[in-house]
Amino acid sequence: MARLTPTLLSALAATALAGCSTMSAPLPEGVSTEAMAIHQRLMTIDTHLDTPAFFDTVRGYDITARHDVERDGTQVDYPRMVEGGLDGGFWVIYMGQGPLTPEGYRAIRDTALIRAMSIQKMVAAHPDKFELALTAADATRINASGKKIVYVSIENSYELGEDISLLDTFYKLGVRMAGPVHNGTNQLADSTNPGELGMKWGGLSPMGREFVKRANQLGIILDGSHSSDATIEQMIDLSATPIILSHHGADHLNEHPRNAPDALLKKLAAKGGVIHMNALGSFIKPLPQAKERTDAQAALRTKWGNPNLIPADKYEQYLDESNALDKQFPENRATFEDYMQQVLYTIKLVGVDHVGFGADWDGGGGLDGFRDITALPKITARLLKEGYTEEDLQKMWGGNVVRLLKAAEDYKASLK
């Protein structure tokens, strides 16, 4: 790679920022114009954006408006994608775990299909800003066009019920990554948070093994995040293509069910897989909260219920009360530096070919100094400071997951 002089870097930074609709926004703390220029050149893909959960609320969600994380807690929208240099990601169809009954499956199936269509509608409503990506090659093409990349993923395939052919339907709706389970063991696999069923299957169920096989046949990347360690290990062994941990952590610095032990991460890497690092604070370090805060939160939930069901004419009052609670009883949070320690450890453990970023934005991620996607350039700046190259950064910011997409596509093509 050619060496970039400070003069050239400054010029590149000015050029990159001039094209940004938020060019007046200050650089994030610790990010130089040179680091920002490099960040803007990278194709950046986050592998777990939970933002579609807002699309189907009673209020809806304007993805083109700039929201304020300190006001409403949201972390992703188009203006902040531009400001933070996020070129796209995997937009998640997330469904919570329900009962393992025909009625439960049917209700969640329909909700999941609506969520898939909501992502499609978001893209269709803003064709100048977003484009649906269906292949590995689409990422580079869409990025070059100046639009934001929209891959679609499933978090918790509980909605498949007992009909594995529904995975084909979701594939036709754009899904290119899918995980079998979320919180609560289901009909496919054991979860890191197994709930009432416990570790029922010792990893994958018989249907879960069929799920792995069908995902491979369709060219879908298998996602092990939220799966138990045994489930992840079996997915690595059974999958014909490398798997991903789309928003995960490493056990070494903080032992937690949602973090993977070193041996499992090495096995993942040995088979070509990638871990994308989660920025949900309690996975990074123990974060006990004051009883006064938890009691006040419980009272707020009792008063208002599910925030997604609060109508627009009442929502500002709810936010006023929620913000006052946070001010009176501040949350105990992990920091950006805590996050980077886990990132740096994992890179040293498995290498730049097997690490990426999936911070769990709009799904619980966010730290002091890393509250929303406008802070993403801080990762680039920190890794440059550690001596990682632009080539290394491109692998971690998007190259690795595109490689997995290509491997999944190639395997599907080999079956014909």
Contacts in CASP RR format, 6 or more apart in sequence:
PFRMAT RR
TARGET T0000
AUTHOR 0000-0000-0000
METHOD contacts of the structure
MODEL  1
MARLTPTLLSALAATALAGCSTMSAPLPEGVSTEAMAIHQRLMTIDTHLD
TPAFFDTVRGYDITARHDVERDGTQVDYPRMVEGGLDGGFWVIYMGQGPL
TPEGYRAIRDTALIRAMSIQKMVAAHPDKFELALTAADATRINASGKKIV
YVSIENSYELGEDISLLDTFYKLGVRMAGPVHNGTNQLADSTNPGELGMK
WGGLSPMGREFVKRANQLGIILDGSHSSDATIEQMIDLSATPIILSHHGA
DHLNEHPRNAPDALLKKLAAKGGVIHMNALGSFIKPLPQAKERTDAQAAL
RTKWGNPNLIPADKYEQYLDESNALDKQFPENRATFEDYMQQVLYTIKLV
GVDHVGFGADWDGGGGLDGFRDITALPKITARLLKEGYTEEDLQKMWGGN
VVRLLKAAEDYKASLK
1 389 0 8 1.000
1 390 0 8 1.000
1 391 0 8 1.000
4 12 0 8 1.000
4 34 0 8 1.000
6 34 0 8 1.000
9 33 0 8 1.000
9 34 0 8 1.000
9 37 0 8 1.000
9 38 0 8 1.000
10 33 0 8 1.000
10 34 0 8 1.000
10 37 0 8 1.000
12 37 0 8 1.000
12 40 0 8 1.000
12 41 0 8 1.000
13 33 0 8 1.000
13 34 0 8 1.000
13 36 0 8 1.000
13 37 0 8 1.000
13 40 0 8 1.000
14 33 0 8 1.000
15 37 0 8 1.000
16 36 0 8 1.000
16 37 0 8 1.000
16 40 0 8 1.000
16 41 0 8 1.000
17 23 0 8 1.000
17 33 0 8 1.000
17 36 0 8 1.000
17 40 0 8 1.000
20 40 0 8 1.000
20 82 0 8 1.000
20 83 0 8 1.000
20 85 0 8 1.000
21 79 0 8 1.000
21 82 0 8 1.000
21 83 0 8 1.000
22 66 0 8 1.000
22 79 0 8 1.000
22 82 0 8 1.000
22 83 0 8 1.000
25 83 0 8 1.000
25 374 0 8 1.000
27 33 0 8 1.000
27 36 0 8 1.000
27 377 0 8 1.000
28 84 0 8 1.000
28 374 0 8 1.000
28 375 0 8 1.000
28 377 0 8 1.000
28 378 0 8 1.000
28 381 0 8 1.000
29 369 0 8 1.000
29 378 0 8 1.000
30 378 0 8 1.000
30 381 0 8 1.000
31 39 0 8 1.000
31 377 0 8 1.000
31 378 0 8 1.000
31 380 0 8 1.000
31 381 0 8 1.000
32 381 0 8 1.000
35 377 0 8 1.000
35 380 0 8 1.000
35 381 0 8 1.000
35 384 0 8 1.000
36 377 0 8 1.000
36 381 0 8 1.000
38 380 0 8 1.000
38 384 0 8 1.000
38 390 0 8 1.000
38 393 0 8 1.000
39 84 0 8 1.000
39 85 0 8 1.000
39 376 0 8 1.000
39 377 0 8 1.000
39 380 0 8 1.000
39 381 0 8 1.000
40 85 0 8 1.000
41 390 0 8 1.000
42 87 0 8 1.000
42 380 0 8 1.000
42 390 0 8 1.000
42 393 0 8 1.000
42 394 0 8 1.000
42 397 0 8 1.000
42 398 0 8 1.000
43 87 0 8 1.000
43 139 0 8 1.000
43 140 0 8 1.000
43 143 0 8 1.000
43 394 0 8 1.000
43 397 0 8 1.000
43 398 0 8 1.000
43 399 0 8 1.000
44 85 0 8 1.000
44 86 0 8 1.000
44 87 0 8 1.000
44 88 0 8 1.000
44 376 0 8 1.000
44 397 0 8 1.000
44 398 0 8 1.000
45 87 0 8 1.000
45 88 0 8 1.000
45 89 0 8 1.000
45 90 0 8 1.000
45 139 0 8 1.000
45 149 0 8 1.000
45 151 0 8 1.000
45 397 0 8 1.000
45 398 0 8 1.000
45 399 0 8 1.000
45 401 0 8 1.000
45 402 0 8 1.000
46 86 0 8 1.000
46 88 0 8 1.000
46 89 0 8 1.000
46 90 0 8 1.000
46 276 0 8 1.000
46 357 0 8 1.000
46 358 0 8 1.000
46 359 0 8 1.000
46 361 0 8 1.000
46 373 0 8 1.000
47 89 0 8 1.000
47 90 0 8 1.000
47 153 0 8 1.000
47 177 0 8 1.000
47 244 0 8 1.000
47 246 0 8 1.000
47 247 0 8 1.000
47 276 0 8 1.000
47 356 0 8 1.000
47 357 0 8 1.000
47 358 0 8 1.000
47 401 0 8 1.000
48 90 0 8 1.000
48 92 0 8 1.000
48 153 0 8 1.000
48 155 0 8 1.000
48 225 0 8 1.000
48 246 0 8 1.000
48 247 0 8 1.000
48 276 0 8 1.000
48 278 0 8 1.000
48 358 0 8 1.000
48 359 0 8 1.000
48 360 0 8 1.000
48 361 0 8 1.000
49 76 0 8 1.000
49 88 0 8 1.000
49 89 0 8 1.000
49 90 0 8 1.000
49 91 0 8 1.000
49 92 0 8 1.000
49 361 0 8 1.000
49 362 0 8 1.000
50 92 0 8 1.000
50 94 0 8 1.000
50 155 0 8 1.000
50 360 0 8 1.000
50 361 0 8 1.000
50 362 0 8 1.000
50 363 0 8 1.000
50 364 0 8 1.000
51 61 0 8 1.000
51 63 0 8 1.000
51 74 0 8 1.000
51 75 0 8 1.000
51 76 0 8 1.000
51 77 0 8 1.000
51 91 0 8 1.000
51 92 0 8 1.000
51 361 0 8 1.000
51 362 0 8 1.000
52 91 0 8 1.000
52 92 0 8 1.000
52 93 0 8 1.000
52 94 0 8 1.000
52 115 0 8 1.000
52 118 0 8 1.000
52 119 0 8 1.000
52 122 0 8 1.000
53 92 0 8 1.000
53 94 0 8 1.000
53 115 0 8 1.000
53 308 0 8 1.000
53 362 0 8 1.000
53 363 0 8 1.000
54 60 0 8 1.000
54 61 0 8 1.000
54 74 0 8 1.000
54 308 0 8 1.000
54 362 0 8 1.000
55 61 0 8 1.000
55 115 0 8 1.000
55 118 0 8 1.000
55 119 0 8 1.000
55 121 0 8 1.000
55 122 0 8 1.000
56 114 0 8 1.000
56 115 0 8 1.000
56 118 0 8 1.000
56 308 0 8 1.000
57 308 0 8 1.000
57 309 0 8 1.000
58 308 0 8 1.000
58 309 0 8 1.000
58 310 0 8 1.000
58 311 0 8 1.000
58 312 0 8 1.000
59 310 0 8 1.000
59 311 0 8 1.000
59 312 0 8 1.000
59 315 0 8 1.000
61 74 0 8 1.000
62 77 0 8 1.000
63 77 0 8 1.000
63 78 0 8 1.000
63 122 0 8 1.000
63 126 0 8 1.000
63 130 0 8 1.000
64 77 0 8 1.000
64 78 0 8 1.000
64 79 0 8 1.000
64 126 0 8 1.000
64 129 0 8 1.000
65 77 0 8 1.000
65 79 0 8 1.000
66 77 0 8 1.000
66 79 0 8 1.000
66 80 0 8 1.000
67 73 0 8 1.000
67 74 0 8 1.000
67 77 0 8 1.000
67 80 0 8 1.000
68 74 0 8 1.000
69 75 0 8 1.000
69 371 0 8 1.000
69 372 0 8 1.000
70 323 0 8 1.000
70 371 0 8 1.000
71 319 0 8 1.000
71 323 0 8 1.000
72 319 0 8 1.000
74 362 0 8 1.000
74 372 0 8 1.000
75 361 0 8 1.000
75 362 0 8 1.000
75 365 0 8 1.000
75 366 0 8 1.000
75 371 0 8 1.000
75 372 0 8 1.000
75 373 0 8 1.000
76 86 0 8 1.000
76 361 0 8 1.000
76 362 0 8 1.000
76 372 0 8 1.000
76 373 0 8 1.000
78 126 0 8 1.000
78 129 0 8 1.000
78 130 0 8 1.000
78 148 0 8 1.000
80 86 0 8 1.000
80 372 0 8 1.000
80 373 0 8 1.000
80 374 0 8 1.000
81 87 0 8 1.000
81 88 0 8 1.000
81 148 0 8 1.000
81 373 0 8 1.000
83 373 0 8 1.000
83 374 0 8 1.000
84 373 0 8 1.000
84 374 0 8 1.000
84 375 0 8 1.000
84 376 0 8 1.000
84 377 0 8 1.000
85 373 0 8 1.000
85 376 0 8 1.000
85 377 0 8 1.000
86 148 0 8 1.000
86 373 0 8 1.000
86 376 0 8 1.000
87 143 0 8 1.000
87 148 0 8 1.000
87 149 0 8 1.000
88 148 0 8 1.000
88 149 0 8 1.000
88 150 0 8 1.000
88 151 0 8 1.000
89 149 0 8 1.000
89 150 0 8 1.000
89 151 0 8 1.000
90 151 0 8 1.000
90 152 0 8 1.000
90 153 0 8 1.000
90 176 0 8 1.000
90 177 0 8 1.000
90 246 0 8 1.000
90 401 0 8 1.000
91 119 0 8 1.000
91 150 0 8 1.000
91 151 0 8 1.000
91 152 0 8 1.000
91 153 0 8 1.000
92 152 0 8 1.000
92 153 0 8 1.000
92 154 0 8 1.000
92 155 0 8 1.000
93 112 0 8 1.000
93 115 0 8 1.000
93 116 0 8 1.000
93 119 0 8 1.000
93 152 0 8 1.000
93 153 0 8 1.000
93 154 0 8 1.000
93 155 0 8 1.000
93 170 0 8 1.000
93 175 0 8 1.000
94 115 0 8 1.000
94 155 0 8 1.000
94 156 0 8 1.000
94 182 0 8 1.000
95 108 0 8 1.000
95 111 0 8 1.000
95 112 0 8 1.000
95 115 0 8 1.000
95 155 0 8 1.000
95 156 0 8 1.000
95 158 0 8 1.000
95 159 0 8 1.000
95 182 0 8 1.000
96 108 0 8 1.000
96 156 0 8 1.000
96 158 0 8 1.000
96 182 0 8 1.000
96 183 0 8 1.000
97 156 0 8 1.000
97 158 0 8 1.000
97 182 0 8 1.000
97 183 0 8 1.000
97 184 0 8 1.000
97 186 0 8 1.000
97 191 0 8 1.000
98 104 0 8 1.000
98 108 0 8 1.000
98 158 0 8 1.000
100 186 0 8 1.000
100 187 0 8 1.000
100 197 0 8 1.000
105 158 0 8 1.000
105 159 0 8 1.000
105 160 0 8 1.000
105 161 0 8 1.000
105 162 0 8 1.000
108 158 0 8 1.000
108 159 0 8 1.000
109 159 0 8 1.000
109 160 0 8 1.000
109 161 0 8 1.000
109 166 0 8 1.000
111 159 0 8 1.000
112 154 0 8 1.000
112 159 0 8 1.000
112 170 0 8 1.000
113 169 0 8 1.000
113 173 0 8 1.000
116 152 0 8 1.000
116 170 0 8 1.000
116 173 0 8 1.000
116 174 0 8 1.000
116 175 0 8 1.000
117 173 0 8 1.000
119 150 0 8 1.000
119 152 0 8 1.000
120 132 0 8 1.000
120 173 0 8 1.000
122 130 0 8 1.000
122 150 0 8 1.000
123 130 0 8 1.000
123 131 0 8 1.000
123 132 0 8 1.000
123 150 0 8 1.000
128 147 0 8 1.000
129 147 0 8 1.000
129 148 0 8 1.000
130 147 0 8 1.000
130 148 0 8 1.000
130 150 0 8 1.000
131 138 0 8 1.000
131 142 0 8 1.000
131 145 0 8 1.000
131 147 0 8 1.000
131 148 0 8 1.000
131 149 0 8 1.000
131 150 0 8 1.000
132 150 0 8 1.000
132 152 0 8 1.000
132 174 0 8 1.000
133 139 0 8 1.000
133 142 0 8 1.000
133 149 0 8 1.000
133 150 0 8 1.000
133 151 0 8 1.000
133 176 0 8 1.000
134 174 0 8 1.000
134 176 0 8 1.000
135 405 0 8 1.000
135 409 0 8 1.000
136 402 0 8 1.000
136 403 0 8 1.000
136 405 0 8 1.000
136 406 0 8 1.000
136 409 0 8 1.000
138 149 0 8 1.000
139 149 0 8 1.000
139 151 0 8 1.000
139 398 0 8 1.000
139 402 0 8 1.000
139 405 0 8 1.000
140 402 0 8 1.000
142 148 0 8 1.000
142 149 0 8 1.000
143 149 0 8 1.000
151 176 0 8 1.000
151 177 0 8 1.000
151 405 0 8 1.000
152 173 0 8 1.000
152 174 0 8 1.000
152 175 0 8 1.000
152 176 0 8 1.000
152 177 0 8 1.000
153 175 0 8 1.000
153 176 0 8 1.000
153 177 0 8 1.000
153 178 0 8 1.000
153 179 0 8 1.000
153 223 0 8 1.000
153 246 0 8 1.000
154 170 0 8 1.000
154 175 0 8 1.000
154 177 0 8 1.000
154 178 0 8 1.000
154 179 0 8 1.000
155 179 0 8 1.000
155 182 0 8 1.000
155 223 0 8 1.000
155 225 0 8 1.000
155 226 0 8 1.000
156 179 0 8 1.000
156 180 0 8 1.000
156 181 0 8 1.000
156 182 0 8 1.000
156 186 0 8 1.000
156 226 0 8 1.000
157 167 0 8 1.000
157 178 0 8 1.000
157 179 0 8 1.000
157 180 0 8 1.000
157 181 0 8 1.000
157 186 0 8 1.000
157 188 0 8 1.000
157 211 0 8 1.000
158 181 0 8 1.000
158 182 0 8 1.000
158 186 0 8 1.000
158 187 0 8 1.000
158 188 0 8 1.000
159 166 0 8 1.000
160 166 0 8 1.000
160 167 0 8 1.000
160 188 0 8 1.000
160 211 0 8 1.000
161 187 0 8 1.000
162 187 0 8 1.000
162 207 0 8 1.000
164 207 0 8 1.000
164 210 0 8 1.000
164 211 0 8 1.000
164 214 0 8 1.000
167 175 0 8 1.000
167 178 0 8 1.000
167 211 0 8 1.000
167 214 0 8 1.000
167 215 0 8 1.000
167 218 0 8 1.000
167 220 0 8 1.000
168 214 0 8 1.000
168 218 0 8 1.000
170 178 0 8 1.000
171 218 0 8 1.000
171 219 0 8 1.000
171 220 0 8 1.000
175 220 0 8 1.000
176 219 0 8 1.000
176 220 0 8 1.000
176 221 0 8 1.000
176 405 0 8 1.000
176 408 0 8 1.000
177 220 0 8 1.000
177 221 0 8 1.000
177 222 0 8 1.000
177 223 0 8 1.000
177 244 0 8 1.000
177 246 0 8 1.000
178 215 0 8 1.000
178 220 0 8 1.000
178 221 0 8 1.000
178 222 0 8 1.000
178 223 0 8 1.000
179 222 0 8 1.000
179 223 0 8 1.000
179 224 0 8 1.000
179 225 0 8 1.000
179 226 0 8 1.000
179 227 0 8 1.000
180 186 0 8 1.000
180 188 0 8 1.000
180 189 0 8 1.000
180 204 0 8 1.000
180 208 0 8 1.000
180 211 0 8 1.000
180 224 0 8 1.000
180 227 0 8 1.000
180 231 0 8 1.000
180 235 0 8 1.000
181 188 0 8 1.000
181 189 0 8 1.000
181 190 0 8 1.000
181 191 0 8 1.000
181 226 0 8 1.000
181 227 0 8 1.000
181 231 0 8 1.000
182 191 0 8 1.000
182 226 0 8 1.000
183 191 0 8 1.000
183 192 0 8 1.000
183 193 0 8 1.000
183 195 0 8 1.000
183 226 0 8 1.000
184 191 0 8 1.000
184 193 0 8 1.000
184 194 0 8 1.000
184 195 0 8 1.000
184 197 0 8 1.000
185 191 0 8 1.000
185 194 0 8 1.000
185 195 0 8 1.000
185 197 0 8 1.000
185 198 0 8 1.000
185 199 0 8 1.000
185 200 0 8 1.000
185 201 0 8 1.000
186 197 0 8 1.000
187 205 0 8 1.000
187 207 0 8 1.000
187 208 0 8 1.000
188 204 0 8 1.000
188 205 0 8 1.000
188 207 0 8 1.000
188 208 0 8 1.000
188 211 0 8 1.000
189 201 0 8 1.000
189 203 0 8 1.000
189 204 0 8 1.000
189 205 0 8 1.000
189 208 0 8 1.000
189 227 0 8 1.000
189 228 0 8 1.000
189 231 0 8 1.000
190 198 0 8 1.000
190 199 0 8 1.000
190 200 0 8 1.000
190 201 0 8 1.000
190 202 0 8 1.000
190 203 0 8 1.000
190 204 0 8 1.000
190 227 0 8 1.000
190 228 0 8 1.000
190 230 0 8 1.000
190 231 0 8 1.000
191 226 0 8 1.000
191 227 0 8 1.000
191 228 0 8 1.000
191 231 0 8 1.000
192 226 0 8 1.000
192 227 0 8 1.000
192 228 0 8 1.000
192 229 0 8 1.000
192 257 0 8 1.000
192 258 0 8 1.000
193 226 0 8 1.000
193 257 0 8 1.000
194 200 0 8 1.000
194 228 0 8 1.000
199 228 0 8 1.000
199 230 0 8 1.000
201 231 0 8 1.000
202 228 0 8 1.000
202 230 0 8 1.000
202 231 0 8 1.000
203 227 0 8 1.000
203 228 0 8 1.000
203 230 0 8 1.000
203 231 0 8 1.000
203 234 0 8 1.000
204 211 0 8 1.000
204 212 0 8 1.000
204 231 0 8 1.000
204 234 0 8 1.000
204 235 0 8 1.000
204 238 0 8 1.000
209 234 0 8 1.000
209 238 0 8 1.000
212 222 0 8 1.000
212 235 0 8 1.000
212 238 0 8 1.000
212 239 0 8 1.000
213 238 0 8 1.000
215 221 0 8 1.000
215 222 0 8 1.000
215 239 0 8 1.000
216 222 0 8 1.000
216 239 0 8 1.000
216 240 0 8 1.000
216 241 0 8 1.000
216 408 0 8 1.000
216 411 0 8 1.000
216 412 0 8 1.000
217 412 0 8 1.000
217 415 0 8 1.000
218 412 0 8 1.000
219 241 0 8 1.000
219 408 0 8 1.000
219 409 0 8 1.000
219 411 0 8 1.000
219 412 0 8 1.000
220 408 0 8 1.000
221 241 0 8 1.000
221 243 0 8 1.000
221 244 0 8 1.000
221 401 0 8 1.000
221 404 0 8 1.000
221 405 0 8 1.000
221 408 0 8 1.000
222 235 0 8 1.000
222 239 0 8 1.000
222 241 0 8 1.000
222 243 0 8 1.000
222 244 0 8 1.000
223 243 0 8 1.000
223 244 0 8 1.000
223 245 0 8 1.000
223 246 0 8 1.000
224 231 0 8 1.000
224 232 0 8 1.000
224 235 0 8 1.000
224 243 0 8 1.000
224 244 0 8 1.000
224 245 0 8 1.000
224 246 0 8 1.000
224 248 0 8 1.000
225 244 0 8 1.000
225 245 0 8 1.000
225 246 0 8 1.000
225 247 0 8 1.000
225 248 0 8 1.000
225 258 0 8 1.000
225 278 0 8 1.000
226 258 0 8 1.000
227 235 0 8 1.000
228 257 0 8 1.000
229 260 0 8 1.000
229 261 0 8 1.000
229 264 0 8 1.000
232 243 0 8 1.000
232 245 0 8 1.000
232 260 0 8 1.000
232 264 0 8 1.000
232 268 0 8 1.000
233 264 0 8 1.000
233 267 0 8 1.000
235 243 0 8 1.000
236 243 0 8 1.000
236 267 0 8 1.000
236 268 0 8 1.000
236 271 0 8 1.000
236 273 0 8 1.000
239 271 0 8 1.000
240 411 0 8 1.000
241 404 0 8 1.000
241 407 0 8 1.000
241 408 0 8 1.000
241 411 0 8 1.000
242 271 0 8 1.000
242 272 0 8 1.000
242 273 0 8 1.000
242 274 0 8 1.000
242 404 0 8 1.000
242 407 0 8 1.000
243 268 0 8 1.000
243 271 0 8 1.000
243 273 0 8 1.000
243 404 0 8 1.000
244 273 0 8 1.000
244 274 0 8 1.000
244 275 0 8 1.000
244 276 0 8 1.000
244 401 0 8 1.000
244 404 0 8 1.000
245 260 0 8 1.000
245 268 0 8 1.000
245 274 0 8 1.000
245 275 0 8 1.000
245 276 0 8 1.000
246 276 0 8 1.000
246 358 0 8 1.000
247 276 0 8 1.000
247 277 0 8 1.000
247 278 0 8 1.000
247 280 0 8 1.000
247 358 0 8 1.000
247 359 0 8 1.000
247 360 0 8 1.000
248 258 0 8 1.000
248 259 0 8 1.000
248 260 0 8 1.000
248 275 0 8 1.000
248 276 0 8 1.000
248 277 0 8 1.000
248 278 0 8 1.000
249 256 0 8 1.000
249 258 0 8 1.000
249 259 0 8 1.000
249 260 0 8 1.000
249 275 0 8 1.000
249 277 0 8 1.000
249 278 0 8 1.000
249 283 0 8 1.000
249 284 0 8 1.000
249 342 0 8 1.000
249 346 0 8 1.000
250 259 0 8 1.000
250 260 0 8 1.000
250 262 0 8 1.000
250 265 0 8 1.000
250 275 0 8 1.000
250 342 0 8 1.000
250 345 0 8 1.000
250 346 0 8 1.000
250 349 0 8 1.000
251 259 0 8 1.000
251 260 0 8 1.000
251 261 0 8 1.000
251 262 0 8 1.000
252 261 0 8 1.000
252 262 0 8 1.000
252 345 0 8 1.000
252 349 0 8 1.000
253 284 0 8 1.000
253 285 0 8 1.000
253 341 0 8 1.000
253 342 0 8 1.000
253 345 0 8 1.000
254 283 0 8 1.000
254 284 0 8 1.000
254 285 0 8 1.000
254 286 0 8 1.000
254 342 0 8 1.000
256 282 0 8 1.000
256 283 0 8 1.000
258 278 0 8 1.000
258 280 0 8 1.000
258 283 0 8 1.000
259 283 0 8 1.000
260 268 0 8 1.000
260 275 0 8 1.000
262 349 0 8 1.000
265 275 0 8 1.000
265 346 0 8 1.000
265 349 0 8 1.000
265 350 0 8 1.000
265 354 0 8 1.000
266 349 0 8 1.000
266 350 0 8 1.000
268 274 0 8 1.000
268 275 0 8 1.000
268 350 0 8 1.000
268 354 0 8 1.000
269 350 0 8 1.000
269 351 0 8 1.000
269 353 0 8 1.000
269 354 0 8 1.000
272 353 0 8 1.000
272 354 0 8 1.000
273 354 0 8 1.000
273 404 0 8 1.000
274 353 0 8 1.000
274 354 0 8 1.000
274 355 0 8 1.000
274 356 0 8 1.000
274 400 0 8 1.000
274 401 0 8 1.000
274 404 0 8 1.000
275 346 0 8 1.000
275 350 0 8 1.000
275 354 0 8 1.000
275 355 0 8 1.000
275 356 0 8 1.000
276 355 0 8 1.000
276 356 0 8 1.000
276 357 0 8 1.000
276 358 0 8 1.000
276 401 0 8 1.000
277 339 0 8 1.000
277 342 0 8 1.000
277 343 0 8 1.000
277 346 0 8 1.000
277 355 0 8 1.000
277 356 0 8 1.000
277 357 0 8 1.000
277 358 0 8 1.000
277 359 0 8 1.000
278 358 0 8 1.000
278 359 0 8 1.000
278 360 0 8 1.000
278 365 0 8 1.000
279 339 0 8 1.000
279 358 0 8 1.000
279 359 0 8 1.000
279 360 0 8 1.000
279 365 0 8 1.000
279 366 0 8 1.000
279 367 0 8 1.000
279 370 0 8 1.000
280 360 0 8 1.000
280 363 0 8 1.000
280 364 0 8 1.000
280 365 0 8 1.000
280 366 0 8 1.000
281 287 0 8 1.000
281 333 0 8 1.000
281 334 0 8 1.000
281 338 0 8 1.000
281 339 0 8 1.000
281 365 0 8 1.000
281 366 0 8 1.000
281 367 0 8 1.000
282 334 0 8 1.000
284 334 0 8 1.000
284 338 0 8 1.000
284 339 0 8 1.000
284 342 0 8 1.000
284 367 0 8 1.000
285 334 0 8 1.000
285 338 0 8 1.000
287 332 0 8 1.000
287 333 0 8 1.000
287 334 0 8 1.000
288 332 0 8 1.000
289 331 0 8 1.000
289 332 0 8 1.000
290 329 0 8 1.000
290 332 0 8 1.000
292 329 0 8 1.000
293 325 0 8 1.000
293 329 0 8 1.000
293 330 0 8 1.000
293 331 0 8 1.000
296 325 0 8 1.000
296 328 0 8 1.000
296 329 0 8 1.000
297 325 0 8 1.000
300 321 0 8 1.000
300 322 0 8 1.000
300 325 0 8 1.000
303 321 0 8 1.000
304 310 0 8 1.000
304 318 0 8 1.000
304 321 0 8 1.000
307 315 0 8 1.000
307 318 0 8 1.000
310 318 0 8 1.000
333 366 0 8 1.000
333 367 0 8 1.000
333 368 0 8 1.000
334 367 0 8 1.000
334 368 0 8 1.000
335 367 0 8 1.000
335 368 0 8 1.000
335 369 0 8 1.000
335 370 0 8 1.000
336 367 0 8 1.000
336 368 0 8 1.000
336 369 0 8 1.000
336 370 0 8 1.000
336 375 0 8 1.000
336 378 0 8 1.000
338 367 0 8 1.000
339 367 0 8 1.000
339 370 0 8 1.000
340 379 0 8 1.000
340 382 0 8 1.000
343 355 0 8 1.000
343 379 0 8 1.000
343 383 0 8 1.000
344 386 0 8 1.000
346 355 0 8 1.000
347 355 0 8 1.000
347 388 0 8 1.000
347 396 0 8 1.000
352 388 0 8 1.000
352 392 0 8 1.000
352 395 0 8 1.000
352 396 0 8 1.000
353 395 0 8 1.000
353 400 0 8 1.000
354 400 0 8 1.000
355 396 0 8 1.000
355 400 0 8 1.000
356 396 0 8 1.000
356 397 0 8 1.000
356 398 0 8 1.000
356 400 0 8 1.000
356 401 0 8 1.000
357 376 0 8 1.000
357 379 0 8 1.000
357 396 0 8 1.000
357 397 0 8 1.000
359 365 0 8 1.000
359 366 0 8 1.000
359 370 0 8 1.000
360 366 0 8 1.000
361 372 0 8 1.000
361 373 0 8 1.000
366 372 0 8 1.000
369 375 0 8 1.000
369 378 0 8 1.000
370 378 0 8 1.000
380 393 0 8 1.000
380 397 0 8 1.000
383 392 0 8 1.000
383 393 0 8 1.000
383 396 0 8 1.000
384 393 0 8 1.000
END
